[in-house]
Amino acid sequence: MTSRLAALSLSLLALQGCATAAPTPAPDRAIRTVAPGRLDVTTEAGRGTVAVYVSRDWDQPQPDVTRAIVLFHGLRGRDSFIGLGSELAAGEAGAGSIVIAPQFLTEEDAKVHGLPDGVLRWRFSAASAGAPAVGPAAISSFEVLDAILARLTERARFPRLTRVVVAGHSAGAQLVQRYAVVGRGPRLVGPGTSVRYVVASPSSYLYLSEDRPARAGGFQPFDRTRCEGFNRWKYGLEGAPRYVGPLRDLERAYAEREVIYLLATADDDPNDASMDQRCEAEAQGPDRFARGRAYMRYLSARHPAGLNHHLWEVPGVAHSTRQVFTSPCGLAALLDRTPCETR
């Protein structure tokens, strides 16, 4: 553990030298460090660049890379994911891996750090639902993930890549879970490369029907008069964004995709100020731990013949990105190690 912390400290010092540092103390919500890398994203809506940490030079061929780990930050972890990605690349992920951690910046971030107009920026927290950027082009956060996957599956750069793990914690997990339902990942990576989605302690999930956990147990259609928007995007499929195509077969495809839900057992505070406490989220359960367990029961009940999803619990941990992903269960999910012991 001591050597791991030492490696992390060195990695952070190195990153501070190449990343953009705030010239003055940043406001409460402005990010402290902007990732040094840039990824160009071009869609029908236009073009922009995303700030991204990458553990290797992915502009050059990486013939030894067989695994890619794509990490998505939460609202609290927009800085820390650079350090976590660096730590994983230097230690646990080992040789043969590349770690990518994009940042969804805001207008305030761009102002504080003097970023050029071409850098994409989102309204605070909107990226977790796949929302389009507010500038310079209306590019969805889902399309950013599409661009990352497309880059990784260029065989000239990554001829031996066979495994992609897309993982997020908190708000990042909301993005990953919704992308696992509606995203274009399997089509982008093509045959020979598998994708695993790791969804760690989000505040809410995308439900696929009007059923929600019933007070007496089980599930039943939710009373809309209690919360009119309970089934609207991002909590349900009503009013889904432009990115989402035909809804037919979405659920079947999602059930077949490899998804691991990582739930921290102590992430059970119903009054946590950082947790979504809107009525749409409350309809899914009282806290993050309860909502995750309920969602797994919901999917299992809808797919009794087969569900390629697993729920792993991280004992004794609260809402901590680092503790979740560096736990035995977290590393097993990211690195395909022996499945963690869980209830």
C-alpha positions as CSV (number, residue, x, y, z in Angstrom):
1,M,0.0,0.0,0.0
2,T,2.9,2.4,0.8
3,S,4.5,1.9,-2.5
4,R,1.2,2.4,-4.3
5,L,0.6,5.7,-2.5
6,A,4.2,6.8,-3.3
7,A,3.6,5.9,-7.0
8,L,0.4,7.9,-7.0
9,S,2.1,11.0,-5.5
10,L,4.8,10.9,-8.1
11,S,2.2,10.5,-10.8
12,L,0.3,13.5,-9.6
13,L,3.4,15.6,-9.5
14,A,4.3,14.7,-13.0
15,L,0.8,15.5,-14.2
16,Q,0.9,18.9,-12.6
17,G,3.8,19.7,-14.8
18,C,2.0,19.0,-18.0
19,A,-1.6,19.8,-17.2
20,T,-3.2,23.2,-17.2
21,A,-3.0,24.7,-13.7
22,A,-5.5,27.3,-12.5
23,P,-3.8,30.7,-12.4
24,T,-5.9,31.8,-9.5
25,P,-7.9,29.9,-6.8
26,A,-10.8,28.3,-8.7
27,P,-14.4,28.8,-7.6
28,D,-16.0,26.0,-5.6
29,R,-17.3,24.2,-8.7
30,A,-14.4,24.9,-11.1
31,I,-12.0,22.0,-11.7
32,R,-8.5,22.3,-10.2
33,T,-6.6,20.5,-12.9
34,V,-7.5,20.1,-16.6
35,A,-6.3,16.8,-18.1
36,P,-3.4,17.4,-20.6
37,G,-4.7,15.4,-23.5
38,R,-7.2,16.3,-26.2
39,L,-9.6,14.2,-28.3
40,D,-11.3,15.7,-31.3
41,V,-14.9,14.7,-31.7
42,T,-16.8,15.3,-34.9
43,T,-20.5,14.6,-35.3
44,E,-23.5,15.9,-37.4
45,A,-23.9,18.6,-34.7
46,G,-20.3,19.9,-35.3
47,R,-16.8,19.6,-33.9
48,G,-15.1,20.1,-30.6
49,T,-12.4,18.7,-28.4
50,V,-12.5,16.9,-25.0
51,A,-9.9,17.1,-22.3
52,V,-8.7,13.6,-21.5
53,Y,-6.1,11.8,-19.5
54,V,-4.5,9.0,-21.4
55,S,-1.8,6.7,-19.9
56,R,-0.1,6.1,-23.2
57,D,0.5,8.1,-26.4
58,W,-2.5,6.8,-28.4
59,D,-1.4,8.9,-31.4
60,Q,1.3,6.2,-31.9
61,P,0.8,2.4,-32.5
62,Q,0.5,0.5,-29.2
63,P,0.9,-3.1,-30.3
64,D,1.2,-4.6,-26.8
65,V,-2.1,-3.2,-25.5
66,T,-4.8,-5.8,-25.1
67,R,-7.0,-4.0,-22.5
68,A,-8.5,-0.5,-22.4
69,I,-10.1,0.9,-19.2
70,V,-12.2,4.0,-19.8
71,L,-13.1,5.8,-16.5
72,F,-15.9,8.4,-16.1
73,H,-15.8,10.8,-13.1
74,G,-18.5,11.8,-10.8
75,L,-19.3,15.4,-9.8
76,R,-16.8,15.2,-6.9
77,G,-14.2,13.3,-8.8
78,R,-13.5,15.4,-11.9
79,D,-10.0,16.0,-10.7
80,S,-9.3,12.8,-8.9
81,F,-9.9,10.6,-11.9
82,I,-6.6,11.8,-13.4
83,G,-4.7,10.5,-10.4
84,L,-6.7,7.3,-10.2
85,G,-6.2,6.6,-13.9
86,S,-2.4,7.2,-13.5
87,E,-2.3,5.0,-10.4
88,L,-4.1,2.1,-12.2
89,A,-1.8,2.4,-15.2
90,A,1.3,2.5,-13.1
91,G,0.4,-0.4,-10.9
92,E,-2.7,-2.6,-10.8
93,A,-3.5,-2.5,-14.5
94,G,0.1,-3.4,-15.4
95,A,1.6,-3.9,-18.8
96,G,-0.7,-4.4,-21.7
97,S,-3.3,-1.8,-20.6
98,I,-4.2,1.7,-21.5
99,V,-6.3,3.9,-19.2
100,I,-8.4,6.8,-20.5
101,A,-10.2,9.3,-18.2
102,P,-12.1,12.1,-20.1
103,Q,-13.3,15.2,-18.4
104,F,-16.6,16.9,-19.0
105,L,-15.8,20.5,-18.4
106,T,-18.1,23.4,-17.7
107,E,-18.2,27.0,-18.8
108,E,-16.8,27.9,-15.4
109,D,-13.9,25.5,-15.9
110,A,-13.1,27.0,-19.3
111,K,-13.2,30.5,-17.9
112,V,-10.9,29.8,-15.0
113,H,-8.4,27.9,-17.0
114,G,-8.5,30.1,-20.1
115,L,-9.4,27.2,-22.4
116,P,-9.8,27.8,-26.1
117,D,-13.3,28.1,-27.6
118,G,-13.0,24.7,-29.3
119,V,-13.0,22.8,-26.0
120,L,-16.4,21.2,-25.3
121,R,-18.2,22.2,-22.2
122,W,-21.5,21.0,-20.5
123,R,-23.9,22.4,-17.9
124,F,-22.8,21.1,-14.5
125,S,-23.9,17.4,-14.1
126,A,-25.7,17.3,-17.5
127,A,-23.2,15.0,-19.1
128,S,-24.3,12.1,-16.8
129,A,-27.6,11.9,-18.7
130,G,-26.0,12.1,-22.2
131,A,-26.9,15.7,-22.7
132,P,-25.4,17.7,-25.5
133,A,-22.6,20.2,-24.8
134,V,-23.5,23.9,-24.6
135,G,-20.6,24.8,-26.8
136,P,-18.9,24.9,-29.3
137,A,-21.2,22.2,-30.7
138,A,-24.2,20.3,-29.3
139,I,-22.2,17.0,-29.0
140,S,-23.7,14.5,-26.6
141,S,-21.5,13.0,-23.9
142,F,-22.6,9.6,-25.3
143,E,-21.0,10.7,-28.6
144,V,-17.7,11.4,-26.7
145,L,-17.8,7.8,-25.5
146,D,-18.5,6.7,-29.1
147,A,-15.4,8.6,-30.2
148,I,-13.2,7.0,-27.6
149,L,-14.3,3.5,-28.5
150,A,-13.8,4.3,-32.2
151,R,-10.3,5.5,-31.5
152,L,-9.5,2.4,-29.5
153,T,-10.7,0.0,-32.2
154,E,-8.5,1.5,-34.9
155,R,-6.4,-1.6,-35.7
156,A,-3.4,0.4,-36.9
157,R,-3.1,1.8,-33.4
158,F,-4.3,-1.1,-31.3
159,P,-3.9,-4.3,-33.3
160,R,-4.2,-6.6,-30.2
161,L,-7.0,-4.9,-28.3
162,T,-9.5,-7.5,-27.2
163,R,-11.1,-6.1,-24.0
164,V,-12.6,-2.7,-23.2
165,V,-13.9,-1.9,-19.7
166,V,-16.1,1.2,-19.5
167,A,-16.5,2.2,-15.8
168,G,-18.0,5.1,-13.9
169,H,-18.7,6.1,-10.3
170,S,-21.5,8.2,-9.0
171,A,-22.5,10.6,-11.8
172,G,-20.1,8.8,-14.1
173,A,-21.9,5.6,-13.3
174,Q,-25.2,7.2,-14.4
175,L,-23.6,8.0,-17.7
176,V,-22.1,4.4,-18.1
177,Q,-25.4,2.7,-17.1
178,R,-27.5,4.7,-19.6
179,Y,-24.9,4.3,-22.3
180,A,-24.9,0.5,-21.7
181,V,-28.7,0.6,-22.5
182,V,-28.7,3.0,-25.5
183,G,-25.1,3.3,-26.7
184,R,-23.4,2.1,-29.8
185,G,-20.5,0.4,-28.1
186,P,-20.9,-3.2,-29.4
187,R,-21.3,-1.9,-33.0
188,L,-18.2,0.3,-32.7
189,V,-15.8,-2.2,-31.3
190,G,-16.8,-5.0,-33.7
191,P,-16.0,-8.7,-33.5
192,G,-13.0,-9.8,-31.5
193,T,-13.3,-7.1,-28.8
194,S,-15.6,-7.5,-25.8
195,V,-17.0,-4.6,-23.7
196,R,-17.8,-4.7,-20.0
197,Y,-19.7,-1.9,-18.3
198,V,-19.0,-1.2,-14.6
199,V,-21.6,0.8,-12.9
200,A,-20.5,1.9,-9.4
201,S,-23.0,3.5,-7.0
202,P,-25.0,5.9,-9.2
203,S,-27.8,8.0,-7.7
204,S,-30.3,6.6,-10.2
205,Y,-30.8,4.2,-13.0
206,L,-32.6,4.2,-16.4
207,Y,-35.7,2.0,-15.9
208,L,-37.2,0.3,-18.9
209,S,-40.9,0.3,-17.9
210,E,-43.2,2.2,-15.6
211,D,-42.7,-0.3,-12.8
212,R,-40.8,0.8,-9.6
213,P,-40.1,-0.8,-6.2
214,A,-43.3,-1.3,-4.3
215,R,-43.5,-0.5,-0.6
216,A,-44.9,-4.0,0.1
217,G,-42.1,-5.6,-1.9
218,G,-41.8,-6.5,-5.6
219,F,-42.5,-4.0,-8.3
220,Q,-45.7,-2.4,-9.6
221,P,-46.6,0.5,-12.0
222,F,-45.7,3.7,-10.2
223,D,-48.4,6.2,-9.4
224,R,-47.7,9.1,-11.7
225,T,-49.6,11.6,-9.5
226,R,-46.9,11.2,-6.9
227,C,-44.2,12.3,-9.3
228,E,-45.2,13.4,-12.9
229,G,-41.7,13.0,-14.4
230,F,-40.8,9.6,-12.8
231,N,-40.4,7.9,-16.1
232,R,-39.0,10.7,-18.2
233,W,-35.4,10.6,-19.3
234,K,-33.0,10.1,-17.5
235,Y,-35.1,8.0,-15.2
236,G,-37.1,6.3,-17.9
237,L,-37.3,6.3,-21.7
238,E,-40.0,8.9,-22.2
239,G,-38.5,12.0,-24.0
240,A,-35.2,10.2,-24.7
241,P,-32.6,12.5,-26.3
242,R,-31.8,12.7,-30.0
243,Y,-28.9,10.2,-29.7
244,V,-31.3,7.3,-28.7
245,G,-32.6,5.5,-31.7
246,P,-35.6,3.1,-31.9
247,L,-36.6,1.8,-28.5
248,R,-37.5,-1.6,-29.8
249,D,-35.0,-4.3,-28.7
250,L,-33.1,-1.9,-26.4
251,E,-33.9,-4.0,-23.3
252,R,-33.1,-7.3,-24.9
253,A,-29.7,-6.0,-26.0
254,Y,-29.0,-4.5,-22.6
255,A,-29.8,-7.8,-20.9
256,E,-27.2,-9.5,-23.1
257,R,-24.4,-7.0,-22.5
258,E,-21.9,-7.6,-19.7
259,V,-22.7,-5.3,-16.8
260,I,-21.3,-5.3,-13.3
261,Y,-23.0,-3.2,-10.6
262,L,-20.6,-2.2,-7.9
263,L,-22.5,-1.2,-4.7
264,A,-20.7,0.1,-1.6
265,T,-22.6,-1.3,1.3
266,A,-22.1,1.8,3.5
267,D,-23.4,4.1,0.7
268,D,-26.8,4.0,2.3
269,D,-27.3,7.6,3.7
270,P,-30.8,8.8,2.5
271,N,-29.8,12.3,3.4
272,D,-26.5,12.5,1.5
273,A,-26.4,16.0,0.1
274,S,-24.6,14.7,-3.1
275,M,-27.3,12.1,-3.9
276,D,-30.2,12.8,-6.2
277,Q,-33.2,13.4,-3.9
278,R,-35.6,14.4,-6.6
279,C,-38.9,12.5,-6.6
280,E,-37.9,10.7,-9.8
281,A,-34.9,9.2,-8.0
282,E,-36.8,8.6,-4.7
283,A,-39.2,6.4,-6.7
284,Q,-36.3,4.0,-7.1
285,G,-35.4,3.7,-3.4
286,P,-34.3,5.7,-0.4
287,D,-30.5,5.6,-1.0
288,R,-27.8,4.5,-3.5
289,F,-27.3,1.0,-2.0
290,A,-31.1,0.3,-1.9
291,R,-31.6,1.7,-5.4
292,G,-28.9,-0.6,-6.8
293,R,-30.2,-3.7,-5.2
294,A,-33.7,-2.9,-6.3
295,Y,-32.6,-2.3,-9.9
296,M,-30.9,-5.7,-10.1
297,R,-34.0,-7.4,-8.7
298,Y,-36.1,-5.5,-11.3
299,L,-34.0,-6.7,-14.2
300,S,-33.7,-10.2,-12.9
301,A,-37.5,-10.5,-12.6
302,R,-37.9,-9.2,-16.2
303,H,-35.3,-11.6,-17.6
304,P,-35.7,-14.9,-15.7
305,A,-34.2,-16.9,-18.6
306,G,-31.0,-15.1,-18.7
307,L,-29.3,-11.8,-17.7
308,N,-25.6,-11.1,-18.3
309,H,-25.5,-8.7,-15.3
310,H,-23.9,-9.2,-11.9
311,L,-24.1,-7.3,-8.6
312,W,-21.0,-7.1,-6.5
313,E,-21.0,-5.5,-3.1
314,V,-18.0,-3.6,-1.7
315,P,-18.2,-4.1,2.1
316,G,-17.7,-1.2,4.6
317,V,-17.2,1.5,2.0
318,A,-19.3,4.7,1.6
319,H,-19.5,7.0,-1.4
320,S,-15.8,7.0,-2.3
321,T,-14.5,6.6,-5.9
322,R,-11.0,5.5,-4.9
323,Q,-12.1,3.0,-2.2
324,V,-14.6,1.4,-4.6
325,F,-12.4,1.0,-7.6
326,T,-9.2,-0.1,-5.6
327,S,-11.2,-2.6,-3.5
328,P,-10.8,-6.3,-4.4
329,C,-14.2,-6.2,-6.1
330,G,-13.4,-3.0,-8.0
331,L,-10.1,-4.4,-9.3
332,A,-11.8,-7.6,-10.2
333,A,-14.4,-5.7,-12.2
334,L,-11.8,-3.5,-14.0
335,L,-9.2,-6.2,-14.6
336,D,-11.2,-9.4,-15.0
337,R,-9.7,-11.0,-11.9
338,T,-11.4,-13.8,-10.0
339,P,-14.9,-12.5,-9.1
340,C,-15.0,-10.9,-5.7
341,E,-16.6,-12.6,-2.7
342,T,-20.0,-11.0,-2.1
343,R,-23.3,-11.8,-0.7
